[in-house]
Amino acid sequence: MTENDLLYTLALQHVPHVGDIIAKRLISHCGSAEAVIKEKKARLLKIDGIGEHVLRGLFDKKHLVEAEKEITFINSNGIKVSYFEDADYPNRLKHCIDGPILLFQTGHINLEQQHMISIVGTRKITTSGIAFCEKLIEALKPYNPIIVSGFAYGTDITAHKLAIKHGLQTIGCLAHGLNQIYPKVHKKYMVDVEKNGGFFSDFWSTSQFDKTNFLKRNRIIAGLSQATVVIESAEKGGSLVTADIAHSYNRDVFAVPGRTTDQLSIGCNNLIKYQKAHMMTTPLDVPYLLNWELKDNKKPVVQKQLFVELDDTEKLIYNYLKDHDKSELDMIALGCYLPIFKTASILLNMELKGVVRPLPGKLFEVV
């Protein structure tokens, strides 16, 4: 887009009661943001859903003044701007009704790679959550996906760091302008992220930092990706908002199940229970259900996890499955002289450790 187009689009974006959905409706009717601002109010009021409240302040000259200031910031900091109708705007985000009309970007993001997933979860990620996240990204590495997250504490920064560790591109979606970083302790990771991807935001440099920004930011995390993976979550949390948004966009959602007594598994278990997410028991559920294919048509080699610690009961079940190839839950419980409910719980833990996997027909086998 030209600088003149950017000027008027920023000015339209600056109008208090004109959000992304309304802005797109106005632009669609008038042809451009400049045409909207130069149109007569009486004609704009004839557009379905446009009333006095929306147009209040639209013609105030201060919006152009503030837009000029923001362009100065954009140009002086080498920020790339994508307009929602441009070819370089993220394709999947184009299909989101509330996708931002302007997306600000730093780094070296290459969106030609079509495999893209978002990884979200609690800010208080456990060691088990970190281990599963690493196992997930390691298993997906042959498919070369872009890993998207929110650059926040816990699951977000874990996903970004592991993506970089395994040589994958990663994108951090920010809840503030590109002139700052939150949390400040993550500033040390910015260079690596920008070398291996970059940052997206739809907030101006002058935007006030507010908790509600995170909820607005989550629509970008969900909209960019083909699927969203929730690693761990309490009963309430921002990652569940992201999952709900992804579900509303008709995108796939995956949730890692956990014990019903674990506070940080309640959110994931509820997503599965209410059929908003696929139950994820192995990292390869992602490429299988998303129908990803490798360029060389070869299946990725999944290296067995070495030195996994198993307790005596887990070893009993593991040895039973090694001797019987595949077996049903009832038969495993019978063969190991264990109650069925206890066997099911132990098998779930062993799935999370990556030593067994479920099969259709309630069968289990050793990985």
N, C-alpha and C positions, 0 to 999 in steps of 0.2 A: 504494500500500500504506500501511497505517496505521503509526504509529511503533512500535506494539507488534509488528506483523508484521516490521518492519525490525529491531527489537531481536533477536528470536529467529532471524531469518535470518542476521544478522551473527554471532550466537553460534554457529550451526551452521557457518558459513563459517570460524570461528576454530578449530574442532576440527582438530588436526594431520592426522589420517588420513582426513578426510572432504573429498574433492575435489568438483568440480562434478558429475561423473557419479554418484557415490555420493549426494551431497546430493539430487539430483533423484529418485533412486530412493527414498530415504527419504521425501521430501516427497510423492511420488506415492502411496506406500503409506499414509502417515499423514494426509495432507490438508494439512499445513502444517508449517513449521519448529517452531512452538511445540508442535504435537502430537508431533513427533519427540522433542524434548527432554523432554517430559512422559510419553512412552510407557515402558512397562516394558521393561527390557533383554531379558528372555526372549522377548518378542513380536518385538522388532526382530531378534533372532538367527534368527528363522524366515524372514526376508526373504532371497530368493536373492542370494548374493554378499555378504551382510553377516556378518562374523565378529567375534570378540573383538578382533582387531587394529584393526578399523575403529572399534569402539565404545569403545575405550580412551580415557578422558578425556571422553567425550561429556557426562557428567552433572556435570562439574566446574563449580562456580558462577563460576569466574574468566572463563569465556567470556561470560557475561552482563555481568560487570563491564567487561570490555574492550569489549564491544559498546556499552555505554552511553557510554564515552569516545569511541568512534568516531562515535556519533550526535551528540555535542556538537561534534566537529570538522565533521561534515557540515552541521549546522544553522548553525554560526557562519561557514561559508565559502560558503554558498549553493550547495551541491553538489546536483545532481539525482541521484536514485537510481532505476534501473529494475530491476524484478523480472522474472525470465525468463518469467513467465506473464502479465505486464501487457501492455496494448495498446500502450503507448509503448516497449516493448522492441523493438530492431531486428528486423524480421521475419525476415530471412535468418539472423540469428544464432540464432533460435529453433530452426532446423532442424539446428543443430550439436550433436551429442551432448555435447560438452565445452564448450559455450558457458557463460559465467559465470552463476551464479545471480543475481548482483547486478552491475550495471554503473554505475559512477560517472561523472558528466558535468559539465563546465563549458562555458560559452559559449552560443551560440545555434544549436544544431544542429536542423535541420529535416529529418526523415526522410521527409517526404511525397514528396520527389523519389525516384523509383524507380531512376533510372539512377545506379549507384554502382560505381566501379572503384578498385582498390588499385594503386598504383604503387610498386614496390620495386626495389632494386638495390644495387650496391656503395656503400660509404661513400667510395670513391675514384673517384667518377664523373669521366669524361673530358669534355673540351669537346664531343666528338661525342655523348656521352650526354646532356649538358645540352641540346644543340641538338635532339636527337631528342625529348626529353621536352617541350620547348617546342612543337615541331611537333605532337606528340600532343595536348597540352592545347588548343592553339589550334584544331586540327581538330575536337576534341570539344565545343568551346564551344557550338555551336548546339544540342547535345543537353542542355545544362545538367546535366552529371553532378556528383555529389559525388566529390571526389578524396580517397582515404584513404591514409595512409601512417603511418610510425612516428616521425616528428619527429626522426630521428637524422641523423648527418652524411651528406653526399653526396646520393644519389638522393632520400632521404626529404624533406629540407628543400628540395631543388630543386623537388620536386613540389608541396609546400605553397605555396612562394613563387610559383610560376607559376600555380597555381590562383587565388590571391589577385589576382595581376596581371591575369588574364583574367576576373575577376569571378565565379569559381566558389566554391561552398562547399567547405570542406576539413575533414577530421577527422584529428586526430593521436591515435594509439593509444599510450599510454605504458606503460613497463615499471616503473612505480613509482607511489606514491601521488600524489594531486593537491596535496600540500603541497610538492612540489619539482619540479625540472625537470632533465632530462639530455638532451643536454649543457648545461651552464650558459650557454655562449655563445649558445644559441638562445633564451634568455629574452627577448631583444629582439623576437622574432617572436610571442610569446604573445598579445599584445593583438590583433594583426591576425588571427591564427587564430581567436581567440574571437569577434571581430566578424564573421568570415566562416565560422563553423562552430563548432569547439570541440574538446574533448579527451574521450577515453574512457579509462577504466582500471578494472581489477577489483582493484587493489591498495589496501590500507588505507594510511592516513597513517603507521602504525607499521610497515609492511612493510619489511624489510631490503632494501637495494638489492643485487642479485646478478646476475651475468651470465646465469644461467638464467632470469631474469625476461623477457629478450628473447624466448626461445623460447616462453614461455607467452603473451606479448603477441601473438606472430605469429598465433595462432589467431583472435584478434579481427580483425586486419587481413584475414585470408583469409575469415573468416566473414561479415563485414559486407557484402562486395561480391559483385556478380554475376560479376566476373572480376578476375584479378590480372595485372598487366603487369610483367614483369621487363625492365628497361632494359639493365643490364649486370651481369655477375656472374662472379667467378672460379670455379674448380672447386668450391670449398666456400664457404658463406656463409649468413648468416641469410635472405637473400632466397630462396634455394633451399628452405630450410625452409618459408617462407611459401608458396612455389609448391607444394611437396609437400602441405602441409595443404589448400590450395585444391583440388588435384587429388583428395585423399581425400574432400573435401566434394562432389565431382562438379561443381565450378565450372570455368569456362573459365580457362585460363592462356595468356597470350601471352608470347612471348620474342622479343627483337630479335636477329637473327642477326649474326654478325661473322666476321672472318677466323679461321681455325683457329690462327693464330700469335699472336693477341691474347689475353693472359691473362684479360682482363676480358670475353671473349666465350665462354670455355670453358663456363661454367655455362649460359648461354642456349643455346648449340649443343647441349649434352647434353640439355637439356629437350626440344628439338625432336627430337633423334636418338632418344630413348627414348619419343617420342610422349606426353609429358606436357604439351606446350604447342603452340599454334599458332605457326607461323613468322609473325612480324609484319614485313611489308615496307613497309607504309604505315599511317598512323594510322587511316585509314578501314576497316581490317580489323576494328577493334573494333566499331563500330556495325553493320557488315555481318554479322559472324558472331554477334553478340548480338541481331540483328534489331531494333535500335532504330529508331524512327520519329520524325520531327520532327512537332510538333503541326500545323504548316501544310502537312505532306506535301511540303515542298520539300527538295530535296537541298542540303546546305550548299555554299556557294561556297568552293572551295579555291583560294586565291590562290597562284599560282606563286611560288616563292622567287626573289627577284631577286638578282643579283650573286653567284650560286653560282660558286665557283672550280673550274674544270675544267682538268685538265692536257691536254696535246696529244692523248693517246690517248683520253681521255674525250670530248673535243670531236669526235674522229673518229667515235666510236660515236654520239654525240648527233646529229651531222649526218646520219649514215647513217639513223638511225631517223626523223628529221624527213622525209627524202626518201622513205622506204619505209613510212611509217605504222606498221604492225606487222610484226615479223619474228621468226623463230626464232633461237635461240642459234647454231645451226650456220651459218645464212645471214649473221648479223651478223659472225661470225668470218671467214667466207669473203669477204664484201664489204669488210671492213676489213683483210684480209690479216694476221689475228692468230690465234695458237693458241687453240683452244677453251677450254682451262683458264684462260688469261689473260683471255679475253673474259668468262668467267663471273665471275671475281674482280672485274674492273672494273665489270661490271653491278651486282654486289652493292654496291660502294662508291657507285655512282650512285643506287641505290635508297635507300641511307641518306642521301644528300644530297637526295633528293626530286625528282630530275630524270627518272627513269624508273621504271616499275612493271611487274611481271610480270603476265601474263595466263594463263588456262588454255591448255593445249596448248604450254607452254614458249615462249610468245610474250612479247615485250617491246614497250613503246611509250613515247614521251615523255609526261611528265605535262603 
